[in-house]
Amino acid sequence: MLMRPLEKTAMRLILDGIVSLSVLLAASLALVITAAARPAPVELSVAAAADLSSALKEIAASYEQRTGVRLRLSFGASGMLTQELQNGAPFDVFLSADMDYPRQLIAARLAEDNSLVQYARGKLVLWIPSDSRLDLEHQGMNALLDPSVKNIAIANPQHAPYGRAAIAALKHSGLYDRIKDRLVMGENVAQAAQFVESGNAQAGFVALARARALEMSGKGKYWEVPAENYPPLDQGAVILTRSQHKREALDFLRYLASSQALELLRKFGFAK
């Protein structure tokens, strides 16, 4: 049977449509296969001491831009984080505010022995609100004897290295027995600073990094406690044994020693 011109045109359109649909399906399938073959971006879970809360966010952004590796950050007191890691918390890297907690994890075979590095040294400061009339510049820690100071915030020394440093500094200065009843404990240096910000304490011992943080800009003033008044706050990092991304974790620890990362750490008051 001969097809009329109109029928030929219709058939041609149908065939062209089938071909176009086939091409579209093939292209879509190729995209799906390509996407499936492309590895998902690596994400490192980092447990970090609270004094790093500002500096590490900037370092993480810089590192992700450089490598494409994302850092998922969790902050807390070093001792509390260590307990979480001992209880199986799934982290790749631990950045402590001291060297002892990482060594505990190594001894328990929860961290890689050859991965321990000192990435920074922290500094302790006495911090007060910007409207406080305490004269830290001339009196230093003796300003805490002022009757207006009802509460003095510190990080809990049971699990926060900065809390232990604050106690050591107070004992070194001979003030501890005179003001110990006015100490209020924060879970970490960040919470100790919050007590001062909220008015629940009139002064607090915090990390220099916290005092310099951008979110505190204009909110307070500080006096740097002499380094010889407390044990060095050497801060260590380790790769956790259970990490599934040890190569990327090692690369990140190497980045912490780079000039870019060290510049950011110095910005917030850390030394090396």
N, C-alpha and C positions, 0 to 999 in steps of 0.2 A: 504494500500500500504506500502510495506516495504521500509525503508529509507536506502540508500546506506551509507557506512561508511563515505564517504566524506561529504554527506549531514548532517549526524549526528554531525560531527565535526563542521561544519559551524553553525548549529543550536545551539550547545552548546556555541560557541563563542558569538553568538548574545545574548543568554540568560544571559551569564556571563557579557556582556557589559551593558545590561539593569540593572542588579543587581548593578554593580559598579556605574553606573550613578545615580541610586536611592540613593545609600549610599552617594555619593558625594553631591547630592542635599540636602539630609537630614542634612548632616554635615554643609553645607553652610547656610541652614535655621536656624540651631541651633546657628551658630555664629552670624547671623543677629539679632536673637531674644535676644541673650546674650548682644550684643552691644547696642541694643535699650533699654534693661532693665538697663544697667549701667548708672548712672547719669553723665551728662556732668560736667567737672571740673568747679568749681565756679570761677568767675572772679569778683573782686571788683574794682570799678572805684573810684580812689582817686584823689581829687582836693587838690593840695599842694602848699604851699608858695614857691617862687622861691629859697629861701635860702636853701631849702632841696634837691635841684636838684641832688646833688652828694650823700649825705648821704642816701637819701630814696631809691635810685636805689640799693644800697648794701643791705639795710634792706629788700627791696622787694624780692631780689634774695634769701636771707637767709630764709625769711618767706615762700616763695613758695617751697623751698627745704624741709622745715620742715612740711608743711601742705598740699601741692598740690594746694593751693588756689593762683590764679594769681592776681597780682595787675596791673591795667592799670593806669598809672600815667599821670597827667596833671598838669603842673606848671605855676604859674603866680603870679601877685601881689595879696595879700590877699583880698584887696578891690574889685578888678576886678573879682576875683573868686566868691566873695560873691554876686556881681551883677548877675553873670551868674546863681548862685544857686537860687537867688530870681526870676529869669526869667525862672526857670524850668529845668536847666541843670541836666541831669540824673547821679548824682554821689551817691555813697554809704557813703563815708567818706570825711570829710573836715579837712585838717591840716593847720591851720592858723599860721601866724607869730605873732599873738597877741591873747588875750582872748576876745577882744571886738567884733570882727566880728562873731565868733561862738555864742556869746550871742545874737547878733542881729538876727541870724537865729533861735535861740531858742525862742526869743520873738515873732517872726513871725510864730512860729509853723512849721518851715521848718527843724528843727533839734530836736533830742530827748533830753529833758531836763536833764535826768539823765545820759547822755552819756558824758558830757563835762569833759575833763581831761586836765591837763597841762602836756605835754609830754617832754618839753624842755625849756630852756632859751637861747636865742640867744645873740650874742655879736657883737658890732659894731667896725669896724676897718677902718682906713684910708689907702688906698692902692695905690701904685704907681708902674710904670714899673720898671723892674730890672735894666735898664740903667739910671734911673733918678738920678740926682745929689742932690735931696732934702735930707736933713738930718733929717729924721723922728725920729731917735733915740734920738737926742738931742733937737730938736725943737718941736716935736709933731705937733699939728695942726697949730702952728705958721709958719710952713714951707709953708703953703698955701699963705702967704703974699709975697713969692718970686715972682719977676716980670715974671719969666719964666712960672708961672702957669696961663695960660689964661682961662682954663675951668676946673671946678670941678664937677664931676658927682655924682649925688645922685638919689635914687629911688624917684619917684613922691610921695610927702608926702600926697597927697589927697587920695591915696589908698594903700600906702605901709608903713607898720609900721617902716621899717628901714629908710625910707625917713624922717619920723617924728622924729625918734631918731637922725638922722644927724642934722636936724634943731635945735633940743633941745641942742645938744652938741655944735654946733657953737654958739648959743646964750649964753650958759653957759660960754664959753671961751671968750666971748666978741668980737668974730670975725664975726658974722653974717652980721652986717651992712657994714663991710668993704669988704666982698667978695660975697655978695648976687647976685650982677650983673654978676658974673662969674659962677653961678650954672647952670648946664644943667641937665635936668630931663630924667631919664630912666623910662620905664614902671615899672620896678622892679629892685631888686639888681643885677640880672644877666645881665640885659641890661646896668646898670650903670657900671658894670665891663667891659663890652664889649666896652663901650666908651673909657675907659682907655687903653684897649688892642689895640684898633684900632688907637690910637693916637689922637682921637677927644677930649680927655680930658687928662690933665697931672696928675690928681689925682682923687680919687673917694672914697666915703664912701660906703662900702659894708659889707656884713655879714662875720664874721670870717670864717664861713663854706665855703663860696665862695672862700675866699683867700687861704684856705687850700686845696681846691679841687685839685684832681690829675691833671686835665686838665690845671691847672694854675702852675703846678710845674715848677719852674725856670723862670716864666714869670713876677714875681713881688715880692715886699716886702711890708710889712704892719706894721702899728703901732696900737696897741690896744687902743681904746678910753676908758678912765677910766669909769667904770660902773656907778659911781655916777654922771656923766655928762649928763645922759639921763635916761628917765623912763625905768624900767625893760622891757626887751623884752620877757615876758612870752608868750609861744606859746601853743595854745590850739587846741584840736581836738574834733570833734563831729560826731555822726552818723546822716545822713540825714533821715528825716521822710519818704521820698519816697523810701528808699532802700528796695529792695526785698531780701536782704541777711544780715539782722540785726544780726543774730547769728554769722556769719563769720566776720562781721564788728566789733562786740564786741570782738571777739577773737583777731583780729588784734590790736585793741587798747590795749588790755592786753599785747600783744607781745611787743608793744612799751615801756612798762614798764619793760620788762625782762632784765636780765643782758646782753644778747647778743645784743639786740637793743641799750641799753644804752652805751655799749662799742663802737658801731659804731657811735652813735651820738657824743660821746666824742672825737672820732677820728677826727671829723670835727669841733671841737671847741664848741659844744653845752654843756651847763651845765644842770642840772636837778633842 
